[in-house]
Amino acid sequence: MTKILDGKNLRDKIFENLKTKLDKMPIKPTLAVILAGDDSSSRIYVNNKKKCAEKLGINSIVIEYPVNVTEQEIITKIQELNEDDKITAILVQLPLPKHIDKLKVIDTISPKKDVDGLTTYNAGKLFSGEKPYVYPCTPKGILLLLDEYNIEIEGKHAVVIGRSNLVGKPIAQMLLQRNATVTMCHSHTKNLADIIKTADIVVSAVGKNVVGEKNIIKNNCVIVDVGIFRDEAGKVRGDVENISPAYLSPVPGGVGPMTIASLMLNTVELFLFNKTL
């Protein structure tokens, strides 16, 4: 029988511990979120992050810009936030309007306030084998979830499907640092099913059904389903369907809650780090 990797339950445990810690702090962390454009999903995500932060005792401000905002306006605001000692962490909600250079904007964030761990500095630290100021939220949440269920990583074969900077690349590196043997797969990978059959751990972050054959996995395989999308009928679905691994993170309720839990953890970690400087 498949055991569920319950992200909601672990998120609640993390939040309980965080709130206890935050309640004892005379000065609270502050998370600044920049929202540009009119993407409805982004607005929902940002509102959820703000509510979550404030419920825990983290100050949260949202700076909104219209879709025609200039790149320089956002960069100037980030520079102001970098210099503001009251701001603990900075997050730029993606996607940005198409005319804005995403990487240039993200790299304006001070690495010491880069709550998503996406600046070139923090990514470079991660990929060089050193510790960044914080780890990217979704990969960090995945490892917290695996550790919660005592899933062994060292010496295991981990297959990562998807090579995004948000999930695929960093989780592959983080699993490698935990001594897994990592295979990265993507849209040009041939014989994907044959590769998956050799995996002890599968992390799928594609946003479409890629693992759906009943006999495609080992009996003791662990599957972390990061992908989420709506089908033509409007139903929320993940990358993995119709199989019964040993462990499975559900969609929704698996990795999603862990991503926001990691965001809150990162906000507090950056606050405590900068406080000691």
DRENDREN-967833 format. One record per residue (C-alpha): residue in one letter; chain; x negated, y negated, z negated; residue number from 1. Coordinates in steps of 0.02 Angstrom, whole numbers, plus 50000, padded with zeros to 5 digits. Layout:
N
<node r="A" c="A" east="X" north="Y" up="Z" k="NUM"/>
...
//
This chain:
277
<node r="M" c="A" east="50000" north="50000" up="50000" k="1"/>
<node r="T" c="A" east="49937" north="49827" up="50045" k="2"/>
<node r="K" c="A" east="49890" north="49716" up="49898" k="3"/>
<node r="I" c="A" east="49933" north="49533" up="49922" k="4"/>
<node r="L" c="A" east="49800" north="49399" up="49896" k="5"/>
<node r="D" c="A" east="49914" north="49277" up="49807" k="6"/>
<node r="G" c="A" east="49849" north="49102" up="49838" k="7"/>
<node r="K" c="A" east="49994" north="49019" up="49749" k="8"/>
<node r="N" c="A" east="49959" north="49109" up="49586" k="9"/>
<node r="L" c="A" east="49773" north="49069" up="49590" k="10"/>
<node r="R" c="A" east="49808" north="48888" up="49638" k="11"/>
<node r="D" c="A" east="49921" north="48871" up="49486" k="12"/>
<node r="K" c="A" east="49785" north="48942" up="49373" k="13"/>
<node r="I" c="A" east="49657" north="48821" up="49445" k="14"/>
<node r="F" c="A" east="49776" north="48675" up="49425" k="15"/>
<node r="E" c="A" east="49812" north="48721" up="49244" k="16"/>
<node r="N" c="A" east="49626" north="48722" up="49204" k="17"/>
<node r="L" c="A" east="49596" north="48562" up="49301" k="18"/>
<node r="K" c="A" east="49737" north="48470" up="49214" k="19"/>
<node r="T" c="A" east="49669" north="48521" up="49044" k="20"/>
<node r="K" c="A" east="49500" north="48451" up="49093" k="21"/>
<node r="L" c="A" east="49572" north="48292" up="49169" k="22"/>
<node r="D" c="A" east="49681" north="48257" up="49018" k="23"/>
<node r="K" c="A" east="49522" north="48240" up="48914" k="24"/>
<node r="M" c="A" east="49440" north="48117" up="49034" k="25"/>
<node r="P" c="A" east="49458" north="47933" up="48985" k="26"/>
<node r="I" c="A" east="49419" north="47882" up="49165" k="27"/>
<node r="K" c="A" east="49506" north="47977" up="49305" k="28"/>
<node r="P" c="A" east="49441" north="48021" up="49478" k="29"/>
<node r="T" c="A" east="49514" north="47929" up="49627" k="30"/>
<node r="L" c="A" east="49546" north="48010" up="49795" k="31"/>
<node r="A" c="A" east="49562" north="47891" up="49944" k="32"/>
<node r="V" c="A" east="49648" north="47960" up="50100" k="33"/>
<node r="I" c="A" east="49645" north="47875" up="50269" k="34"/>
<node r="L" c="A" east="49794" north="47913" up="50381" k="35"/>
<node r="A" c="A" east="49791" north="47846" up="50559" k="36"/>
<node r="G" c="A" east="49924" north="47871" up="50690" k="37"/>
<node r="D" c="A" east="50099" north="47943" up="50692" k="38"/>
<node r="D" c="A" east="50072" north="48131" up="50676" k="39"/>
<node r="S" c="A" east="50219" north="48193" up="50572" k="40"/>
<node r="S" c="A" east="50128" north="48347" up="50507" k="41"/>
<node r="S" c="A" east="49982" north="48240" up="50448" k="42"/>
<node r="R" c="A" east="50101" north="48127" up="50353" k="43"/>
<node r="I" c="A" east="50177" north="48277" up="50264" k="44"/>
<node r="Y" c="A" east="50005" north="48344" up="50219" k="45"/>
<node r="V" c="A" east="49948" north="48177" up="50152" k="46"/>
<node r="N" c="A" east="50104" north="48153" up="50047" k="47"/>
<node r="N" c="A" east="50083" north="48327" up="49974" k="48"/>
<node r="K" c="A" east="49901" north="48291" up="49931" k="49"/>
<node r="K" c="A" east="49948" north="48128" up="49846" k="50"/>
<node r="K" c="A" east="50087" north="48208" up="49743" k="51"/>
<node r="C" c="A" east="49975" north="48351" up="49693" k="52"/>
<node r="A" c="A" east="49833" north="48237" up="49641" k="53"/>
<node r="E" c="A" east="49944" north="48125" up="49536" k="54"/>
<node r="K" c="A" east="50027" north="48274" up="49452" k="55"/>
<node r="L" c="A" east="49856" north="48332" up="49394" k="56"/>
<node r="G" c="A" east="49802" north="48160" up="49335" k="57"/>
<node r="I" c="A" east="49695" north="48112" up="49485" k="58"/>
<node r="N" c="A" east="49721" north="47937" up="49552" k="59"/>
<node r="S" c="A" east="49766" north="47936" up="49736" k="60"/>
<node r="I" c="A" east="49777" north="47798" up="49865" k="61"/>
<node r="V" c="A" east="49832" north="47816" up="50047" k="62"/>
<node r="I" c="A" east="49771" north="47690" up="50175" k="63"/>
<node r="E" c="A" east="49880" north="47695" up="50330" k="64"/>
<node r="Y" c="A" east="49844" north="47630" up="50504" k="65"/>
<node r="P" c="A" east="49950" north="47625" up="50662" k="66"/>
<node r="V" c="A" east="49906" north="47733" up="50812" k="67"/>
<node r="N" c="A" east="49821" north="47586" up="50899" k="68"/>
<node r="V" c="A" east="49698" north="47555" up="50757" k="69"/>
<node r="T" c="A" east="49521" north="47526" up="50817" k="70"/>
<node r="E" c="A" east="49378" north="47641" up="50774" k="71"/>
<node r="Q" c="A" east="49284" north="47496" up="50694" k="72"/>
<node r="E" c="A" east="49429" north="47455" up="50578" k="73"/>
<node r="I" c="A" east="49424" north="47630" up="50505" k="74"/>
<node r="I" c="A" east="49234" north="47630" up="50493" k="75"/>
<node r="T" c="A" east="49235" north="47462" up="50404" k="76"/>
<node r="K" c="A" east="49364" north="47526" up="50278" k="77"/>
<node r="I" c="A" east="49262" north="47683" up="50244" k="78"/>
<node r="Q" c="A" east="49107" north="47577" up="50214" k="79"/>
<node r="E" c="A" east="49206" north="47475" up="50087" k="80"/>
<node r="L" c="A" east="49264" north="47634" up="50000" k="81"/>
<node r="N" c="A" east="49085" north="47699" up="49998" k="82"/>
<node r="E" c="A" east="49033" north="47544" up="49900" k="83"/>
<node r="D" c="A" east="49181" north="47549" up="49781" k="84"/>
<node r="D" c="A" east="49126" north="47635" up="49620" k="85"/>
<node r="K" c="A" east="49308" north="47669" up="49575" k="86"/>
<node r="I" c="A" east="49329" north="47783" up="49726" k="87"/>
<node r="T" c="A" east="49274" north="47961" up="49689" k="88"/>
<node r="A" c="A" east="49314" north="48048" up="49852" k="89"/>
<node r="I" c="A" east="49360" north="47999" up="50030" k="90"/>
<node r="L" c="A" east="49463" north="48102" up="50152" k="91"/>
<node r="V" c="A" east="49503" north="48060" up="50332" k="92"/>
<node r="Q" c="A" east="49660" north="48154" up="50384" k="93"/>
<node r="L" c="A" east="49639" north="48242" up="50550" k="94"/>
<node r="P" c="A" east="49683" north="48230" up="50691" k="95"/>
<node r="L" c="A" east="49639" north="48050" up="50725" k="96"/>
<node r="P" c="A" east="49710" north="47955" up="50875" k="97"/>
<node r="K" c="A" east="49626" north="48014" up="51036" k="98"/>
<node r="H" c="A" east="49530" north="47853" up="51068" k="99"/>
<node r="I" c="A" east="49433" north="47870" up="50904" k="100"/>
<node r="D" c="A" east="49270" north="47966" up="50889" k="101"/>
<node r="K" c="A" east="49309" north="48089" up="50750" k="102"/>
<node r="L" c="A" east="49128" north="48136" up="50712" k="103"/>
<node r="K" c="A" east="49072" north="47955" up="50706" k="104"/>
<node r="V" c="A" east="49210" north="47912" up="50583" k="105"/>
<node r="I" c="A" east="49178" north="48063" up="50471" k="106"/>
<node r="D" c="A" east="48992" north="48030" up="50468" k="107"/>
<node r="T" c="A" east="49026" north="47856" up="50401" k="108"/>
<node r="I" c="A" east="49084" north="47936" up="50238" k="109"/>
<node r="S" c="A" east="48950" north="47942" up="50104" k="110"/>
<node r="P" c="A" east="48901" north="48126" up="50081" k="111"/>
<node r="K" c="A" east="48924" north="48101" up="49894" k="112"/>
<node r="K" c="A" east="49108" north="48057" up="49925" k="113"/>
<node r="D" c="A" east="49139" north="48178" up="50068" k="114"/>
<node r="V" c="A" east="49276" north="48281" up="49986" k="115"/>
<node r="D" c="A" east="49304" north="48389" up="50140" k="116"/>
<node r="G" c="A" east="49119" north="48430" up="50157" k="117"/>
<node r="L" c="A" east="49124" north="48387" up="50343" k="118"/>
<node r="T" c="A" east="48989" north="48255" up="50363" k="119"/>
<node r="T" c="A" east="48836" north="48304" up="50462" k="120"/>
<node r="Y" c="A" east="48735" north="48289" up="50302" k="121"/>
<node r="N" c="A" east="48841" north="48412" up="50202" k="122"/>
<node r="A" c="A" east="48864" north="48529" up="50350" k="123"/>
<node r="G" c="A" east="48676" north="48524" up="50380" k="124"/>
<node r="K" c="A" east="48644" north="48569" up="50198" k="125"/>
<node r="L" c="A" east="48763" north="48715" up="50212" k="126"/>
<node r="F" c="A" east="48689" north="48782" up="50374" k="127"/>
<node r="S" c="A" east="48510" north="48762" up="50311" k="128"/>
<node r="G" c="A" east="48551" north="48873" up="50163" k="129"/>
<node r="E" c="A" east="48551" north="48732" up="50035" k="130"/>
<node r="K" c="A" east="48696" north="48678" up="49926" k="131"/>
<node r="P" c="A" east="48798" north="48532" up="49994" k="132"/>
<node r="Y" c="A" east="48880" north="48408" up="49877" k="133"/>
<node r="V" c="A" east="49041" north="48508" up="49902" k="134"/>
<node r="Y" c="A" east="49092" north="48653" up="50013" k="135"/>
<node r="P" c="A" east="49230" north="48633" up="50145" k="136"/>
<node r="C" c="A" east="49400" north="48658" up="50065" k="137"/>
<node r="T" c="A" east="49474" north="48804" up="50162" k="138"/>
<node r="P" c="A" east="49316" north="48912" up="50162" k="139"/>
<node r="K" c="A" east="49290" north="48873" up="49978" k="140"/>
<node r="G" c="A" east="49470" north="48927" up="49944" k="141"/>
<node r="I" c="A" east="49444" north="49089" up="50039" k="142"/>
<node r="L" c="A" east="49294" north="49138" up="49932" k="143"/>
<node r="L" c="A" east="49385" north="49091" up="49772" k="144"/>
<node r="L" c="A" east="49527" north="49204" up="49826" k="145"/>
<node r="L" c="A" east="49412" north="49350" up="49865" k="146"/>
<node r="D" c="A" east="49323" north="49329" up="49699" k="147"/>
<node r="E" c="A" east="49487" north="49322" up="49604" k="148"/>
<node r="Y" c="A" east="49528" north="49496" up="49668" k="149"/>
<node r="N" c="A" east="49350" north="49561" up="49639" k="150"/>
<node r="I" c="A" east="49324" north="49596" up="49823" k="151"/>
<node r="E" c="A" east="49144" north="49639" up="49855" k="152"/>
<node r="I" c="A" east="49059" north="49534" up="49988" k="153"/>
<node r="E" c="A" east="48876" north="49583" up="49976" k="154"/>
<node r="G" c="A" east="48827" north="49713" up="50106" k="155"/>
<node r="K" c="A" east="48998" north="49711" up="50189" k="156"/>
<node r="H" c="A" east="49033" north="49680" up="50372" k="157"/>
<node r="A" c="A" east="49134" north="49520" up="50389" k="158"/>
<node r="V" c="A" east="49214" north="49475" up="50556" k="159"/>
<node r="V" c="A" east="49262" north="49292" up="50576" k="160"/>
<node r="I" c="A" east="49383" north="49253" up="50718" k="161"/>
<node r="G" c="A" east="49377" north="49070" up="50767" k="162"/>
<node r="R" c="A" east="49229" north="48950" up="50771" k="163"/>
<node r="S" c="A" east="49300" north="48783" up="50715" k="164"/>
<node r="N" c="A" east="49199" north="48663" up="50608" k="165"/>
<node r="L" c="A" east="49341" north="48664" up="50480" k="166"/>
<node r="V" c="A" east="49348" north="48851" up="50448" k="167"/>
<node r="G" c="A" east="49260" north="48973" up="50564" k="168"/>
<node r="K" c="A" east="49082" north="48908" up="50562" k="169"/>
<node r="P" c="A" east="49072" north="48863" up="50377" k="170"/>
<node r="I" c="A" east="49154" north="49023" up="50313" k="171"/>
<node r="A" c="A" east="49036" north="49126" up="50420" k="172"/>
<node r="Q" c="A" east="48887" north="49037" up="50342" k="173"/>
<node r="M" c="A" east="48957" north="49050" up="50166" k="174"/>
<node r="L" c="A" east="48988" north="49237" up="50187" k="175"/>
<node r="L" c="A" east="48811" north="49255" up="50254" k="176"/>
<node r="Q" c="A" east="48745" north="49167" up="50099" k="177"/>
<node r="R" c="A" east="48840" north="49295" up="49996" k="178"/>
<node r="N" c="A" east="48742" north="49431" up="50088" k="179"/>
<node r="A" c="A" east="48878" north="49492" up="50204" k="180"/>
<node r="T" c="A" east="48836" north="49545" up="50381" k="181"/>
<node r="V" c="A" east="48936" north="49423" up="50486" k="182"/>
<node r="T" c="A" east="49002" north="49438" up="50663" k="183"/>
<node r="M" c="A" east="49081" north="49282" up="50739" k="184"/>
<node r="C" c="A" east="49215" north="49305" up="50871" k="185"/>
<node r="H" c="A" east="49306" north="49178" up="50979" k="186"/>
<node r="S" c="A" east="49406" north="49156" up="51138" k="187"/>
<node r="H" c="A" east="49264" north="49222" up="51247" k="188"/>
<node r="T" c="A" east="49228" north="49376" up="51141" k="189"/>
<node r="K" c="A" east="49248" north="49539" up="51234" k="190"/>
<node r="N" c="A" east="49313" north="49699" up="51153" k="191"/>
<node r="L" c="A" east="49380" north="49607" up="51000" k="192"/>
<node r="A" c="A" east="49481" north="49759" up="50944" k="193"/>
<node r="D" c="A" east="49325" north="49867" up="50941" k="194"/>
<node r="I" c="A" east="49234" north="49739" up="50835" k="195"/>
<node r="I" c="A" east="49378" north="49724" up="50712" k="196"/>
<node r="K" c="A" east="49378" north="49913" up="50689" k="197"/>
<node r="T" c="A" east="49205" north="49901" up="50611" k="198"/>
<node r="A" c="A" east="49251" north="49762" up="50488" k="199"/>
<node r="D" c="A" east="49265" north="49773" up="50299" k="200"/>
<node r="I" c="A" east="49327" north="49593" up="50292" k="201"/>
<node r="V" c="A" east="49417" north="49498" up="50430" k="202"/>
<node r="V" c="A" east="49444" north="49309" up="50422" k="203"/>
<node r="S" c="A" east="49558" north="49252" up="50563" k="204"/>
<node r="A" c="A" east="49576" north="49065" up="50592" k="205"/>
<node r="V" c="A" east="49647" north="49047" up="50767" k="206"/>
<node r="G" c="A" east="49830" north="48996" up="50754" k="207"/>
<node r="K" c="A" east="49900" north="49135" up="50860" k="208"/>
<node r="N" c="A" east="49929" north="49320" up="50839" k="209"/>
<node r="V" c="A" east="49762" north="49407" up="50869" k="210"/>
<node r="V" c="A" east="49771" north="49556" up="50751" k="211"/>
<node r="G" c="A" east="49928" north="49657" up="50782" k="212"/>
<node r="E" c="A" east="49879" north="49835" up="50826" k="213"/>
<node r="K" c="A" east="49921" north="49964" up="50693" k="214"/>
<node r="N" c="A" east="49761" north="50064" up="50715" k="215"/>
<node r="I" c="A" east="49642" north="49918" up="50733" k="216"/>
<node r="I" c="A" east="49570" north="49915" up="50556" k="217"/>
<node r="K" c="A" east="49485" north="50024" up="50426" k="218"/>
<node r="N" c="A" east="49594" north="50090" up="50285" k="219"/>
<node r="N" c="A" east="49502" north="49984" up="50156" k="220"/>
<node r="C" c="A" east="49494" north="49825" up="50261" k="221"/>
<node r="V" c="A" east="49526" north="49654" up="50183" k="222"/>
<node r="I" c="A" east="49611" north="49527" up="50296" k="223"/>
<node r="V" c="A" east="49613" north="49341" up="50261" k="224"/>
<node r="D" c="A" east="49742" north="49261" up="50376" k="225"/>
<node r="V" c="A" east="49704" north="49076" up="50393" k="226"/>
<node r="G" c="A" east="49801" north="49043" up="50552" k="227"/>
<node r="I" c="A" east="49974" north="48970" up="50543" k="228"/>
<node r="F" c="A" east="50092" north="48919" up="50682" k="229"/>
<node r="R" c="A" east="50276" north="48915" up="50729" k="230"/>
<node r="D" c="A" east="50341" north="49029" up="50865" k="231"/>
<node r="E" c="A" east="50473" north="48982" up="50993" k="232"/>
<node r="A" c="A" east="50610" north="49017" up="50866" k="233"/>
<node r="G" c="A" east="50529" north="48901" up="50739" k="234"/>
<node r="K" c="A" east="50473" north="49041" up="50624" k="235"/>
<node r="V" c="A" east="50310" north="49016" up="50529" k="236"/>
<node r="R" c="A" east="50186" north="49151" up="50578" k="237"/>
<node r="G" c="A" east="50005" north="49195" up="50550" k="238"/>
<node r="D" c="A" east="49868" north="49277" up="50653" k="239"/>
<node r="V" c="A" east="49897" north="49450" up="50578" k="240"/>
<node r="E" c="A" east="50055" north="49555" up="50600" k="241"/>
<node r="N" c="A" east="50115" north="49736" up="50598" k="242"/>
<node r="I" c="A" east="49966" north="49809" up="50505" k="243"/>
<node r="S" c="A" east="49936" north="49867" up="50326" k="244"/>
<node r="P" c="A" east="49760" north="49827" up="50265" k="245"/>
<node r="A" c="A" east="49701" north="49858" up="50087" k="246"/>
<node r="Y" c="A" east="49715" north="49671" up="50050" k="247"/>
<node r="L" c="A" east="49803" north="49534" up="50147" k="248"/>
<node r="S" c="A" east="49826" north="49347" up="50119" k="249"/>
<node r="P" c="A" east="50006" north="49305" up="50168" k="250"/>
<node r="V" c="A" east="50065" north="49165" up="50280" k="251"/>
<node r="P" c="A" east="50124" north="49058" up="50199" k="252"/>
<node r="G" c="A" east="50065" north="49075" up="50019" k="253"/>
<node r="G" c="A" east="49887" north="49138" up="50041" k="254"/>
<node r="V" c="A" east="49750" north="49023" up="50103" k="255"/>
<node r="G" c="A" east="49857" north="48865" up="50115" k="256"/>
<node r="P" c="A" east="49879" north="48841" up="49927" k="257"/>
<node r="M" c="A" east="49693" north="48876" up="49903" k="258"/>
<node r="T" c="A" east="49645" north="48738" up="50023" k="259"/>
<node r="I" c="A" east="49731" north="48604" up="49920" k="260"/>
<node r="A" c="A" east="49666" north="48683" up="49759" k="261"/>
<node r="S" c="A" east="49490" north="48668" up="49829" k="262"/>
<node r="L" c="A" east="49523" north="48487" up="49878" k="263"/>
<node r="M" c="A" east="49567" north="48445" up="49699" k="264"/>
<node r="L" c="A" east="49417" north="48542" up="49633" k="265"/>
<node r="N" c="A" east="49303" north="48449" up="49753" k="266"/>
<node r="T" c="A" east="49375" north="48281" up="49700" k="267"/>
<node r="V" c="A" east="49335" north="48318" up="49518" k="268"/>
<node r="E" c="A" east="49164" north="48391" up="49558" k="269"/>
<node r="L" c="A" east="49114" north="48235" up="49655" k="270"/>
<node r="F" c="A" east="49177" north="48126" up="49513" k="271"/>
<node r="L" c="A" east="49073" north="48219" up="49384" k="272"/>
<node r="F" c="A" east="48920" north="48219" up="49497" k="273"/>
<node r="N" c="A" east="48927" north="48033" up="49535" k="274"/>
<node r="K" c="A" east="48961" north="47995" up="49352" k="275"/>
<node r="T" c="A" east="48792" north="48070" up="49305" k="276"/>
<node r="L" c="A" east="48693" north="47968" up="49433" k="277"/>
//
